Amino acid sequence: MPDTSLATDLRVAVARLSRTLRAQKVDASMTDGQFSALARLHREGAMTLAELSRQDGVTPPSMTKSIAVLVDRGLVSKVDHGDDRRKVLLAATPAGATFVEETRRRRDDWLSPRLTTLTATERRTLAEATEIMRRLSQQ
């Protein structure tokens, strides 16, 4: 029988930490979905709406709404797809890249001092747990 106590404790702890880290954005009015799309474009480069929707696991209509906000804010640009004139490529603008990098810096700045309060043994345990959690998220 699975250990539901561990599952519950882990789920709650991860959700709380994730919620707190997600709040460390440059602009709190940006949704998590919008930030996810912007960060993916920054990290992986230009792609079509269909590719971005598939990789982020959302429907194209939902992604269209997120991208419209990002384009309006000057964080994402639309450029012609070289091979198919019916398609456009979405790309993070320099302002979009700055937004992503600043948000990542803020999140690291929130977390790093908290990690320094841990013992060396706790940090090693957390490093091991991080790898385990990465594997769990890929199953």
One Martini backbone bead per residue (centre of mass of N, CA, C, O) as a GRO file, in nm:
protein
  139
    1MET     BB    1   0.097   0.036   0.023
    2PRO     BB    2   0.086   0.354  -0.003
    3ASP     BB    3   0.227   0.658   0.116
    4THR     BB    4   0.008   0.908   0.186
    5SER     BB    5   0.160   1.087   0.380
    6LEU     BB    6   0.394   1.158   0.195
    7ALA     BB    7   0.228   1.264  -0.038
    8THR     BB    8   0.092   1.492   0.117
    9ASP     BB    9   0.340   1.639   0.231
   10LEU     BB   10   0.477   1.692  -0.042
   11ARG     BB   11   0.249   1.839  -0.187
   12VAL     BB   12   0.224   2.076   0.014
   13ALA     BB   13   0.517   2.177   0.011
   14VAL     BB   14   0.541   2.227  -0.294
   15ALA     BB   15   0.302   2.419  -0.324
   16ARG     BB   16   0.402   2.640  -0.131
   17LEU     BB   17   0.673   2.697  -0.265
   18SER     BB   18   0.566   2.755  -0.547
   19ARG     BB   19   0.381   2.992  -0.477
   20THR     BB   20   0.604   3.174  -0.360
   21LEU     BB   21   0.787   3.181  -0.613
   22ARG     BB   22   0.574   3.285  -0.820
   23ALA     BB   23   0.544   3.569  -0.666
   24GLN     BB   24   0.848   3.646  -0.774
   25LYS     BB   25   0.770   3.894  -0.967
   26VAL     BB   26   0.786   4.179  -1.140
   27ASP     BB   27   0.470   4.117  -1.219
   28ALA     BB   28   0.171   4.020  -1.069
   29SER     BB   29  -0.025   4.036  -1.331
   30MET     BB   30   0.113   3.795  -1.426
   31THR     BB   31   0.063   3.497  -1.525
   32ASP     BB   32   0.175   3.181  -1.518
   33GLY     BB   33   0.116   3.120  -1.819
   34GLN     BB   34   0.262   3.365  -1.935
   35PHE     BB   35   0.538   3.308  -1.811
   36SER     BB   36   0.582   3.030  -1.932
   37ALA     BB   37   0.582   3.120  -2.227
   38LEU     BB   38   0.808   3.330  -2.208
   39ALA     BB   39   1.028   3.142  -2.092
   40ARG     BB   40   1.031   2.943  -2.327
   41LEU     BB   41   1.111   3.147  -2.547
   42HIS     BB   42   1.374   3.228  -2.411
   43ARG     BB   43   1.502   2.936  -2.386
   44GLU     BB   44   1.413   2.806  -2.697
   45GLY     BB   45   1.281   3.005  -2.875
   46ALA     BB   46   1.134   3.023  -3.153
   47MET     BB   47   0.774   2.967  -3.218
   48THR     BB   48   0.487   2.836  -3.254
   49LEU     BB   49   0.182   2.817  -3.121
   50ALA     BB   50   0.155   2.510  -3.137
   51GLU     BB   51   0.422   2.442  -2.996
   52LEU     BB   52   0.372   2.599  -2.735
   53SER     BB   53   0.114   2.458  -2.650
   54ARG     BB   54   0.225   2.172  -2.635
   55GLN     BB   55   0.464   2.227  -2.433
   56ASP     BB   56   0.256   2.365  -2.211
   57GLY     BB   57  -0.031   2.216  -2.210
   58VAL     BB   58  -0.223   2.387  -2.404
   59THR     BB   59  -0.446   2.546  -2.571
   60PRO     BB   60  -0.453   2.749  -2.836
   61PRO     BB   61  -0.665   2.956  -2.728
   62SER     BB   62  -0.515   3.007  -2.462
   63MET     BB   63  -0.246   3.098  -2.589
   64THR     BB   64  -0.354   3.335  -2.750
   65LYS     BB   65  -0.423   3.507  -2.503
   66SER     BB   66  -0.142   3.521  -2.378
   67ILE     BB   67   0.007   3.640  -2.625
   68ALA     BB   68  -0.154   3.901  -2.655
   69VAL     BB   69  -0.052   4.024  -2.391
   70LEU     BB   70   0.256   4.006  -2.454
   71VAL     BB   71   0.245   4.181  -2.706
   72ASP     BB   72   0.115   4.435  -2.578
   73ARG     BB   73   0.375   4.453  -2.370
   74GLY     BB   74   0.647   4.379  -2.544
   75LEU     BB   75   0.751   4.057  -2.487
   76VAL     BB   76   0.633   3.973  -2.772
   77SER     BB   77   0.690   3.853  -3.101
   78LYS     BB   78   0.605   3.863  -3.449
   79VAL     BB   79   0.721   3.644  -3.709
   80ASP     BB   80   0.805   3.526  -3.987
   81HIS     BB   81   0.787   3.226  -4.145
   82GLY     BB   82   1.005   3.124  -4.371
   83ASP     BB   83   0.838   2.859  -4.498
   84ASP     BB   84   0.544   2.985  -4.390
   85ARG     BB   85   0.322   3.246  -4.450
   86ARG     BB   86   0.086   3.143  -4.246
   87LYS     BB   87   0.303   3.169  -4.033
   88VAL     BB   88   0.423   3.233  -3.698
   89LEU     BB   89   0.667   3.359  -3.489
   90LEU     BB   90   0.759   3.339  -3.157
   91ALA     BB   91   0.922   3.596  -2.949
   92ALA     BB   92   1.134   3.722  -2.741
   93THR     BB   93   1.205   4.011  -2.626
   94PRO     BB   94   1.415   4.204  -2.461
   95ALA     BB   95   1.199   4.265  -2.244
   96GLY     BB   96   1.129   3.966  -2.195
   97ALA     BB   97   1.408   3.873  -2.107
   98THR     BB   98   1.429   4.064  -1.865
   99PHE     BB   99   1.184   3.959  -1.713
  100VAL     BB  100   1.283   3.671  -1.673
  101GLU     BB  101   1.557   3.731  -1.536
  102GLU     BB  102   1.440   3.896  -1.297
  103THR     BB  103   1.256   3.677  -1.186
  104ARG     BB  104   1.477   3.468  -1.134
  105ARG     BB  105   1.638   3.646  -0.942
  106ARG     BB  106   1.415   3.682  -0.729
  107ARG     BB  107   1.383   3.383  -0.663
  108ASP     BB  108   1.675   3.334  -0.577
  109ASP     BB  109   1.678   3.563  -0.359
  110TRP     BB  110   1.469   3.420  -0.181
  111LEU     BB  111   1.605   3.128  -0.150
  112SER     BB  112   1.910   3.143  -0.078
  113PRO     BB  113   1.899   3.241   0.225
  114ARG     BB  114   1.742   2.988   0.319
  115LEU     BB  115   1.963   2.778   0.249
  116THR     BB  116   2.183   2.896   0.453
  117THR     BB  117   2.020   2.781   0.715
  118LEU     BB  118   2.128   2.521   0.644
  119THR     BB  119   2.278   2.248   0.661
  120ALA     BB  120   2.488   2.053   0.493
  121THR     BB  121   2.309   1.803   0.514
  122GLU     BB  122   2.046   1.937   0.416
  123ARG     BB  123   2.155   2.023   0.138
  124ARG     BB  124   2.217   1.739   0.040
  125THR     BB  125   1.931   1.630   0.069
  126LEU     BB  126   1.803   1.839  -0.121
  127ALA     BB  127   1.965   1.761  -0.370
  128GLU     BB  128   1.855   1.474  -0.383
  129ALA     BB  129   1.552   1.550  -0.389
  130THR     BB  130   1.563   1.710  -0.650
  131GLU     BB  131   1.623   1.470  -0.832
  132ILE     BB  132   1.376   1.305  -0.758
  133MET     BB  133   1.165   1.520  -0.844
  134ARG     BB  134   1.249   1.529  -1.137
  135ARG     BB  135   1.176   1.236  -1.196
  136LEU     BB  136   0.876   1.250  -1.113
  137SER     BB  137   0.802   1.478  -1.332
  138GLN     BB  138   0.878   1.261  -1.583
  139GLN     BB  139   0.643   1.026  -1.548
   0.00000   0.00000   0.00000
